[in-house]
Amino acid sequence: MSIPNHAQDAQDRYFMMLAIEQAKQGLYTTRPNPAVGCVIVQAETIVGQGFHPKAGEPHAEVFALKDAGAQAIGATAYVTLEPCSHTGRTPPCALGLIKAGVKRVVIAGLDPNPQVAGRGVRLLEQAGIAVTVGVLTEQAEALNRGFLKAMRTQMPYVRLKIATSLDGRTAMASGESKWITSTAAREDVQKLRAQSGAIITGSETVIADNPQLNVRSTQLGMPADHVPAPKIVILDRRQRLEHNPQADYQLCRQADTLYWREDNLTALLKNLVSEHQCYDVLVEAGASVAGSFLSQQLVDELIVYQAPCLLGAQARPMVDFSPLTLAQQLRFDIHSHEQLTPDLKLTLHPL
């Protein structure tokens, strides 16, 4: 295994970026598998490309090698994640690359899955194939934050989404909240849901808003019913919803809704990984639930959609969090900001 040198770096980065673009095509459909792309290059010309579309279907390397055919012999394969080395529902991709006769494999990053974890690279090198690891690693890993974190820590990647006014309010005192943000912001939330294995909400939100929390967008590049439905989790410590025949809410009609009655949110997140293979989790809830996740430092990414309006001091706050001193404040790094006319989308990472 080698580290990329300056002479080949520009070309490797270019073709790896194309492989990442391939991977993006499976971003909403591969769960619980990672989104992976592959590009086969012969004499600086792309001869094959592919992506992993869905769990149980062939991996990216298989599609790219089939596309390349005999031109894969002596070629370089660019893959956004280490080729698998084990037999699951599909054969090992590392062996497929060896059999196809490629001479070099460039990998964005190693797969932390214990079933792979460097074994794919070793198989390739033992077959005499040159392997380069570490090209556009950060960009490639951004596609699979949940999968990678779960494989490394047995915890999911948690995104907390909040829609708020300029003065940090999410609803009027009466509970009226439709709609603070624009259609463009709500459409963007659909993308967050589409890449989430589970959506967590609170019983208060269910009772107050009777939400669907489903994926229904027509702007995902595919029909919404092609996207695996996120598992719904309702925090129901007071058991107001589960086994309550009067709780005729949309989320309660779903047979696989998970009701969580414990206070331990860490246990919930670990359960979603180990029992349900939910690696990306989206929290869409009220101020109390949002405050709990933030104060317990369980949020990996805070996404705020801020509308250019003021709701006043009597409106409901975005987070139920009451530090007594500045030393107890929660601070964030602004990872990105985007204009979703007329709203502002802020993506923040805890410091």
Backbone hydrogen bonds in HBPLUS format (Angstrom, degrees):
<---DONOR---> <-ACCEPTOR-->    atom                        ^
c    i                          cat <-CA-CA->   ^        H-A-AA   ^      H-
h    n   atom  resd res      DA  || num        DHA   H-A  angle D-A-AA Bond
n    s   type  num  typ     dist DA aas  dist angle  dist       angle   num
A0002-SER N   A0131-VAL O   3.07 MM 129  6.41 157.5  2.12 153.1 160.0     1
A0133-VAL N   A0002-SER O   3.40 MM 131  6.64 160.3  2.45 174.4 173.0     2
A0009-ASP N   A0005-ASN O   3.10 MM   4  5.90 124.7  2.42 143.6 159.0     3
A0012-ASP N   A0008-GLN O   2.97 MM   4  6.09 165.1  1.99 159.8 164.8     4
A0013-ARG N   A0009-ASP O   2.83 MM   4  5.98 163.0  1.86 157.3 161.6     5
A0014-TYR N   A0010-ALA O   3.05 MM   4  6.21 156.0  2.11 144.3 150.8     6
A0015-PHE N   A0011-GLN O   3.09 MM   4  6.36 171.3  2.10 158.4 158.6     7
A0016-MET N   A0012-ASP O   2.89 MM   4  5.95 150.9  1.97 146.9 156.0     8
A0017-MET N   A0013-ARG O   2.93 MM   4  6.03 151.7  2.01 143.5 150.4     9
A0018-LEU N   A0014-TYR O   3.24 MM   4  6.61 147.2  2.36 139.7 148.1    10
A0019-ALA N   A0015-PHE O   3.00 MM   4  6.32 144.7  2.13 138.3 148.2    11
A0020-ILE N   A0016-MET O   2.85 MM   4  6.18 149.1  1.94 149.1 157.7    12
A0021-GLU N   A0017-MET O   3.00 MM   4  6.32 149.5  2.10 142.4 150.4    13
A0022-GLN N   A0018-LEU O   3.05 MM   4  6.38 145.7  2.17 140.1 149.1    14
A0023-ALA N   A0019-ALA O   2.96 MM   4  6.31 156.1  2.02 146.1 152.3    15
A0024-LYS N   A0020-ILE O   3.04 MM   4  6.34 147.4  2.15 147.8 155.6    16
A0025-GLN N   A0022-GLN O   3.07 MM   3  5.69 152.8  2.14 115.1 122.6    17
A0026-GLY N   A0023-ALA O   2.98 MM   3  5.77 163.1  2.01 124.0 128.9    18
A0027-LEU N   A0024-LYS O   3.14 MM   3  4.99 168.1  2.15 106.9 109.4    19
A0029-THR N   A0026-GLY O   3.17 MM   3  5.33 149.1  2.27 106.9 116.0    20
A0030-THR N   A0026-GLY O   3.25 MM   4  5.73 142.5  2.40 163.5 156.8    21
A0033-ASN N   A0030-THR O   2.78 MM   3  5.19 131.1  2.02 140.5 130.7    22
A0052-HIS N   A0036-VAL O   3.07 MM  16  5.64 153.5  2.14 156.1 160.7    23
A0080-THR N   A0037-GLY O   3.14 MM  43  5.67 156.4  2.20 160.3 163.9    24
A0038-CYS N   A0050-GLY O   2.92 MM  12  5.44 154.9  1.98 163.8 160.9    25
A0050-GLY N   A0038-CYS O   2.97 MM  12  5.44 148.3  2.08 155.1 157.1    26
A0039-VAL N   A0078-TYR O   2.89 MM  39  5.11 151.9  1.97 141.5 150.8    27
A0078-TYR N   A0039-VAL O   2.75 MM  39  5.11 167.6  1.77 157.0 161.4    28
A0040-ILE N   A0048-GLY O   2.68 MM   8  4.81 173.5  1.69 146.4 146.6    29
A0047-VAL N   A0040-ILE O   2.85 MM   7  5.69 164.0  1.88 151.2 156.7    30
A0041-VAL N   A0076-THR O   2.77 MM  35  5.18 169.5  1.78 157.2 160.9    31
A0076-THR N   A0041-VAL O   2.85 MM  35  5.18 168.3  1.86 154.4 156.8    32
A0042-GLN N   A0045-THR O   2.82 MM   3  5.23 164.8  1.84 154.9 152.5    33
A0045-THR N   A0042-GLN O   2.99 MM   3  5.23 147.8  2.09 107.5 117.6    34
A0057-GLU N   A0054-LYS O   2.98 MM   3  5.54 161.9  2.01 138.5 142.3    35
A0062-VAL N   A0059-HIS O   3.09 MM   3  5.53 126.1  2.39 108.4 121.1    36
A0063-PHE N   A0059-HIS O   3.42 MM   4  6.87 158.9  2.47 154.7 159.3    37
A0064-ALA N   A0060-ALA O   2.99 MM   4  6.23 164.0  2.01 156.3 161.3    38
A0065-LEU N   A0061-GLU O   2.86 MM   4  5.97 162.3  1.89 150.9 155.5    39
A0066-LYS N   A0062-VAL O   3.00 MM   4  6.12 156.2  2.06 145.2 152.1    40
A0067-ASP N   A0063-PHE O   2.96 MM   4  6.13 150.5  2.05 142.7 151.0    41
A0068-ALA N   A0064-ALA O   2.94 MM   4  6.19 145.8  2.06 142.7 152.1    42
A0069-GLY N   A0065-LEU O   2.85 MM   4  5.96 152.9  1.92 149.1 155.8    43
A0071-GLN N   A0068-ALA O   3.17 MM   3  5.35 145.7  2.30 134.0 128.2    44
A0072-ALA N   A0069-GLY O   3.17 MM   3  5.99 164.2  2.20 120.9 123.7    45
A0073-ILE N   A0070-ALA O   3.21 MM   3  5.95 166.1  2.23 118.1 121.6    46
A0075-ALA N   A0072-ALA O   3.04 MM   3  5.07 164.3  2.06 126.7 124.7    47
A0074-GLY N   A0101-GLY O   2.75 MM  27  5.98 175.0  1.75 142.2 141.0    48
A0103-LYS N   A0075-ALA O   2.91 MM  28  5.72 150.9  2.00 146.9 156.2    49
A0077-ALA N   A0104-ARG O   2.90 MM  27  6.38 158.4  1.95 151.7 154.8    50
A0106-VAL N   A0077-ALA O   2.75 MM  29  6.12 165.5  1.77 163.9 169.0    51
A0079-VAL N   A0106-VAL O   2.85 MM  27  6.23 166.2  1.87 169.1 173.9    52
A0108-ALA N   A0079-VAL O   3.03 MM  29  6.54 150.2  2.12 152.5 161.0    53
A0082-GLU N   A0109-GLY O   3.01 MM  27  6.14 139.4  2.18 160.6 165.8    54
A0094-ALA N   A0084-CYS O   3.04 MM  10  5.91 165.9  2.06 168.5 164.8    55
A0088-GLY N   A0090-THR O   3.15 MM   2  5.16 155.6  2.21 153.3 148.5    56
A0096-GLY N   A0092-PRO O   3.31 MM   4  6.62 145.8  2.43 135.8 145.4    57
A0097-LEU N   A0093-CYS O   2.96 MM   4  6.27 152.2  2.04 152.7 158.2    58
A0098-ILE N   A0094-ALA O   3.11 MM   4  6.38 154.2  2.18 143.8 151.0    59
A0099-LYS N   A0095-LEU O   2.89 MM   4  6.05 165.8  1.91 150.9 154.5    60
A0100-ALA N   A0096-GLY O   3.01 MM   4  6.12 144.0  2.14 138.4 148.0    61
A0101-GLY N   A0098-ILE O   3.10 MM   3  5.39 148.5  2.21 104.7 114.0    62
A0130-ALA N   A0103-LYS O   3.14 MM  27  6.40 157.7  2.19 150.0 143.1    63
A0105-VAL N   A0130-ALA O   2.83 MM  25  6.32 155.5  1.89 162.0 170.4    64
A0132-THR N   A0105-VAL O   2.96 MM  27  6.40 159.2  2.01 154.7 160.0    65
A0107-ILE N   A0132-THR O   2.76 MM  25  6.10 168.0  1.77 168.3 172.5    66
A0134-GLY N   A0107-ILE O   2.94 MM  27  6.41 146.6  2.05 154.7 165.5    67
A0117-ALA N   A0111-ASP O   2.97 MM   6  5.23 125.2  2.28 144.7 159.3    68
A0116-VAL N   A0113-ASN O   2.72 MM   3  5.41 163.1  1.75 128.0 134.1    69
A0119-ARG N   A0116-VAL O   2.84 MM   3  5.26 165.8  1.86 127.1 130.3    70
A0122-ARG N   A0118-GLY O   3.10 MM   4  6.38 160.0  2.14 147.6 153.3    71
A0123-LEU N   A0119-ARG O   2.97 MM   4  6.20 157.0  2.03 149.5 154.7    72
A0124-LEU N   A0120-GLY O   3.18 MM   4  6.43 159.9  2.22 146.6 151.5    73
A0125-GLU N   A0121-VAL O   2.93 MM   4  6.19 167.2  1.95 157.9 161.2    74
A0126-GLN N   A0122-ARG O   2.89 MM   4  5.96 157.5  1.94 148.6 154.9    75
A0127-ALA N   A0123-LEU O   3.21 MM   4  6.36 129.3  2.48 134.7 146.6    76
A0127-ALA N   A0124-LEU O   3.09 MM   3  5.20 136.6  2.28  97.6 109.9    77
A0129-ILE N   A0124-LEU O   3.06 MM   5  5.37 158.9  2.11 151.2 145.7    78
A0128-GLY N   A0125-GLU O   2.92 MM   3  5.06 160.3  1.96 108.9 113.3    79
A0140-ALA N   A0136-LEU O   3.03 MM   4  6.23 160.5  2.07 154.4 160.2    80
A0141-GLU N   A0137-THR O   2.83 MM   4  5.98 163.0  1.86 157.1 162.0    81
A0142-ALA N   A0138-GLU O   3.12 MM   4  6.22 137.7  2.31 140.1 150.0    82
A0143-LEU N   A0140-ALA O   3.17 MM   3  5.76 155.8  2.24 112.6 119.0    83
A0144-ASN N   A0141-GLU O   2.99 MM   3  5.34 146.6  2.10 109.7 119.2    84
A0148-LEU N   A0144-ASN O   3.00 MM   4  6.08 174.7  2.00 162.9 164.7    85
A0149-LYS N   A0145-ARG O   2.96 MM   4  6.00 160.2  2.00 144.3 150.3    86
A0150-ALA N   A0146-GLY O   2.90 MM   4  6.01 165.1  1.92 155.1 159.6    87
A0151-MET N   A0147-PHE O   2.97 MM   4  6.16 157.2  2.03 149.9 155.9    88
A0152-ARG N   A0148-LEU O   3.09 MM   4  6.23 144.3  2.22 140.3 149.7    89
A0153-THR N   A0149-LYS O   2.76 MM   4  5.79 154.9  1.82 156.5 163.0    90
A0154-GLN N   A0150-ALA O   2.82 MM   4  4.35 145.1  1.94 121.0 127.4    91
A0157-TYR N   A0279-TYR O   2.85 MM 122  6.23 160.1  1.89 164.9 160.1    92
A0281-VAL N   A0157-TYR O   2.91 MM 124  6.09 173.8  1.91 158.2 159.7    93
A0300-ASP N   A0158-VAL O   2.92 MM 142  5.21 147.3  2.03 135.0 145.6    94
A0301-GLU N   A0158-VAL O   3.09 MM 143  6.43 143.9  2.22 159.8 160.7    95
A0159-ARG N   A0281-VAL O   2.81 MM 122  6.15 169.5  1.82 169.0 172.3    96
A0283-VAL N   A0159-ARG O   2.76 MM 124  6.16 160.4  1.80 163.1 169.3    97
A0160-LEU N   A0301-GLU O   2.85 MM 141  6.29 160.8  1.88 162.9 169.5    98
A0303-ILE N   A0160-LEU O   2.79 MM 143  6.02 173.8  1.79 163.0 164.4    99
A0161-LYS N   A0283-VAL O   3.13 MM 122  6.20 171.6  2.14 161.8 163.2   100
A0162-ILE N   A0303-ILE O   2.90 MM 141  6.30 157.6  1.95 164.8 168.3   101
A0305-TYR N   A0162-ILE O   2.85 MM 143  6.26 163.3  1.88 158.0 163.7   102
A0164-THR N   A0305-TYR O   2.81 MM 141  6.14 165.9  1.83 161.2 165.0   103
A0307-ALA N   A0164-THR O   2.82 MM 143  6.22 165.8  1.84 163.6 165.4   104
A0165-SER N   A0169-ARG O   2.88 MM   4  5.22 139.1  2.05 135.4 148.5   105
A0168-GLY N   A0165-SER O   3.11 MM   3  5.19 151.7  2.19 113.9 112.2   106
A0166-LEU N   A0309-CYS O   2.81 MM 143  5.64 159.2  1.85 161.6 168.8   107
A0318-MET N   A0168-GLY O   3.10 MM 150  5.68 129.5  2.36 152.8 145.8   108
A0170-THR N   A0316-ARG O   2.87 MM 146  5.74 151.1  1.96 147.4 157.0   109
A0316-ARG N   A0171-ALA O   2.70 MM 145  5.24 152.5  1.77 149.3 158.2   110
A0172-MET N   A0176-GLU O   2.85 MM   4  5.23 168.1  1.86 152.5 153.7   111
A0175-GLY N   A0172-MET O   2.80 MM   3  5.21 156.2  1.86 114.9 123.1   112
A0186-ARG N   A0182-SER O   3.08 MM   4  6.42 161.3  2.11 150.2 155.5   113
A0187-GLU N   A0183-THR O   2.85 MM   4  6.03 147.6  1.95 147.9 157.2   114
A0188-ASP N   A0184-ALA O   3.08 MM   4  6.31 145.0  2.21 138.3 147.3   115
A0189-VAL N   A0185-ALA O   3.08 MM   4  6.44 144.1  2.21 144.0 153.5   116
A0190-GLN N   A0187-GLU O   3.11 MM   3  5.18 129.8  2.37  94.9 108.1   117
A0191-LYS N   A0188-ASP O   3.04 MM   3  5.36 132.9  2.27 103.7 115.2   118
A0192-LEU N   A0189-VAL O   3.03 MM   3  5.03 117.1  2.44  95.3 110.9   119
A0193-ARG N   A0189-VAL O   2.98 MM   4  6.35 159.5  2.02 155.9 160.9   120
A0194-ALA N   A0190-GLN O   2.90 MM   4  6.08 153.6  1.97 143.0 150.9   121
A0195-GLN N   A0191-LYS O   3.25 MM   4  6.46 135.0  2.46 140.5 149.4   122
A0196-SER N   A0193-ARG O   3.03 MM   3  5.10 164.5  2.06 111.5 114.4   123
A0197-GLY N   A0280-ASP O   2.74 MM  83  5.27 141.8  1.88 136.2 148.5   124
A0231-LYS N   A0197-GLY O   2.86 MM  34  6.15 173.0  1.86 137.1 134.8   125
A0198-ALA N   A0280-ASP O   3.30 MM  82  6.71 149.9  2.40 155.8 158.8   126
A0282-LEU N   A0198-ALA O   2.96 MM  84  6.35 164.7  1.98 153.6 157.5   127
A0199-ILE N   A0231-LYS O   2.83 MM  32  6.18 154.8  1.90 158.5 161.7   128
A0233-VAL N   A0199-ILE O   2.89 MM  34  6.05 158.3  1.94 164.3 160.4   129
A0200-ILE N   A0282-LEU O   2.80 MM  82  6.21 156.8  1.85 152.5 160.6   130
A0284-GLU N   A0200-ILE O   2.92 MM  84  6.12 158.2  1.97 163.1 170.0   131
A0201-THR N   A0233-VAL O   2.92 MM  32  6.30 158.1  1.97 166.2 172.9   132
A0235-LEU N   A0201-THR O   2.92 MM  34  6.33 162.4  1.95 151.5 156.4   133
A0206-VAL N   A0202-GLY O   3.15 MM   4  6.51 158.3  2.20 150.6 156.8   134
A0203-SER N   A0235-LEU O   3.14 MM  32  5.91 140.9  2.30 159.0 150.0   135
A0207-ILE N   A0203-SER O   2.91 MM   4  6.12 166.6  1.93 154.8 157.7   136
A0208-ALA N   A0204-GLU O   2.88 MM   4  5.97 159.5  1.93 148.0 154.2   137
A0209-ASP N   A0205-THR O   2.82 MM   4  5.65 165.3  1.85 148.5 153.3   138
A0210-ASN N   A0206-VAL O   2.84 MM   4  4.68 141.8  1.99 123.4 133.4   139
A0226-HIS N   A0223-PRO O   2.97 MM   3  5.58 164.7  2.00 120.4 124.8   140
A0227-VAL N   A0224-ALA O   3.13 MM   3  5.58 160.9  2.17 112.3 118.2   141
A0258-LEU N   A0232-ILE O   2.86 MM  26  6.22 169.6  1.87 164.9 163.7   142
A0234-ILE N   A0258-LEU O   2.84 MM  24  6.26 159.9  1.88 161.0 167.9   143
A0260-TRP N   A0234-ILE O   2.88 MM  26  6.11 168.5  1.89 154.2 156.9   144
A0236-ASP N   A0260-TRP O   2.82 MM  24  5.63 155.2  1.88 138.9 147.2   145
A0239-GLN N   A0236-ASP O   2.96 MM   3  5.09 159.2  2.01 109.9 115.9   146
A0244-ASN N   A0241-LEU O   3.18 MM   3  5.28 149.5  2.28 130.4 124.8   147
A0247-ALA N   A0244-ASN O   2.91 MM   3  5.42 160.2  1.95 119.0 125.6   148
A0248-ASP N   A0246-GLN O   2.94 MM   2  5.64 133.6  2.16 105.0  91.3   149
A0252-CYS N   A0249-TYR O   3.00 MM   3  5.21 126.6  2.29 101.9 116.6   150
A0253-ARG N   A0250-GLN O   3.23 MM   3  5.42 150.8  2.32 101.4 110.0   151
A0254-GLN N   A0251-LEU O   3.40 MM   3  5.65 159.6  2.45 102.4 108.2   152
A0257-THR N   A0254-GLN O   3.29 MM   3  5.65 169.7  2.30 115.4 116.5   153
A0268-LEU N   A0264-ASN O   3.36 MM   4  6.68 148.9  2.46 136.2 144.2   154
A0269-LEU N   A0265-LEU O   3.00 MM   4  6.31 162.3  2.03 152.1 155.3   155
A0270-LYS N   A0266-THR O   2.98 MM   4  6.23 160.7  2.02 151.6 156.8   156
A0271-ASN N   A0267-ALA O   2.92 MM   4  6.04 150.1  2.01 142.5 151.1   157
A0272-LEU N   A0268-LEU O   2.93 MM   4  6.26 149.2  2.02 150.7 159.1   158
A0273-VAL N   A0269-LEU O   3.26 MM   4  6.58 146.0  2.39 141.4 149.2   159
A0274-SER N   A0270-LYS O   2.93 MM   4  6.15 178.5  1.93 159.4 159.0   160
A0275-GLU N   A0271-ASN O   2.84 MM   4  5.44 160.2  1.88 143.0 149.6   161
A0278-CYS N   A0272-LEU O   2.88 MM   6  5.28 174.6  1.88 139.3 139.7   162
A0277-GLN N   A0273-VAL O   3.22 MM   4  4.60 138.1  2.40 115.2 119.3   163
A0290-ALA N   A0286-GLY O   3.00 MM   4  6.14 168.2  2.01 159.1 162.9   164
A0291-GLY N   A0287-ALA O   2.87 MM   4  5.88 156.2  1.92 141.0 147.9   165
A0320-ASP N   A0287-ALA O   2.90 MM  33  4.82 160.0  1.94 117.3 110.9   166
A0292-SER N   A0288-SER O   3.01 MM   4  6.25 147.6  2.12 141.9 150.6   167
A0293-PHE N   A0289-VAL O   3.06 MM   4  6.37 166.2  2.08 158.5 160.1   168
A0294-LEU N   A0290-ALA O   3.03 MM   4  6.22 161.7  2.06 150.6 156.2   169
A0295-SER N   A0291-GLY O   2.83 MM   4  5.84 167.6  1.85 148.8 153.1   170
A0296-GLN N   A0292-SER O   3.05 MM   4  6.02 144.4  2.18 142.1 150.6   171
A0298-LEU N   A0293-PHE O   2.97 MM   5  5.25 173.4  1.97 166.9 164.8   172
A0297-GLN N   A0294-LEU O   2.98 MM   3  5.04 158.6  2.03 108.2 112.7   173
A0302-LEU N   A0348-LEU O   2.83 MM  46  5.04 165.6  1.85 150.8 154.6   174
A0348-LEU N   A0302-LEU O   2.79 MM  46  5.04 169.9  1.80 155.7 158.9   175
A0304-VAL N   A0346-LEU O   2.88 MM  42  5.12 160.0  1.92 152.0 156.7   176
A0346-LEU N   A0304-VAL O   2.84 MM  42  5.12 166.2  1.86 152.1 156.8   177
A0306-GLN N   A0344-LEU O   2.78 MM  38  5.14 169.2  1.79 158.8 159.1   178
A0344-LEU N   A0306-GLN O   2.96 MM  38  5.14 161.2  2.00 141.5 147.5   179
A0309-CYS N   A0307-ALA O   2.81 MM   2  5.60 136.9  2.00 107.1  93.8   180
A0315-ALA N   A0312-GLY O   3.24 MM   3  5.73 157.0  2.29 111.8 118.5   181
A0328-GLN N   A0325-THR O   3.02 MM   3  5.50 155.6  2.08 111.1 118.4   182
A0329-GLN N   A0326-LEU O   3.09 MM   3  5.27 166.9  2.11 110.8 114.1   183
A0351-LEU N   A0331-ARG O   3.08 MM  20  5.86 166.4  2.10 142.0 139.0   184
A0333-ASP N   A0349-HIS O   2.76 MM  16  5.20 165.8  1.78 154.4 157.9   185
A0349-HIS N   A0333-ASP O   2.92 MM  16  5.20 158.7  1.96 147.5 153.3   186
A0335-HIS N   A0347-THR O   2.77 MM  12  5.51 135.6  1.97 146.2 160.4   187
A0336-SER N   A0347-THR O   3.23 MM  11  5.22 152.8  2.31 139.7 142.1   188
A0347-THR N   A0336-SER O   2.97 MM  11  5.22 175.2  1.98 152.7 152.3   189
A0338-GLU N   A0345-LYS O   2.88 MM   7  5.06 149.4  1.98 143.9 152.4   190
A0345-LYS N   A0338-GLU O   2.76 MM   7  5.06 173.2  1.77 161.5 163.4   191
A0340-LEU N   A0343-ASP O   2.78 MM   3  4.94 156.9  1.83 140.9 146.2   192
A0343-ASP N   A0340-LEU O   2.58 MM   3  4.94 132.0  1.80 140.0 127.1   193
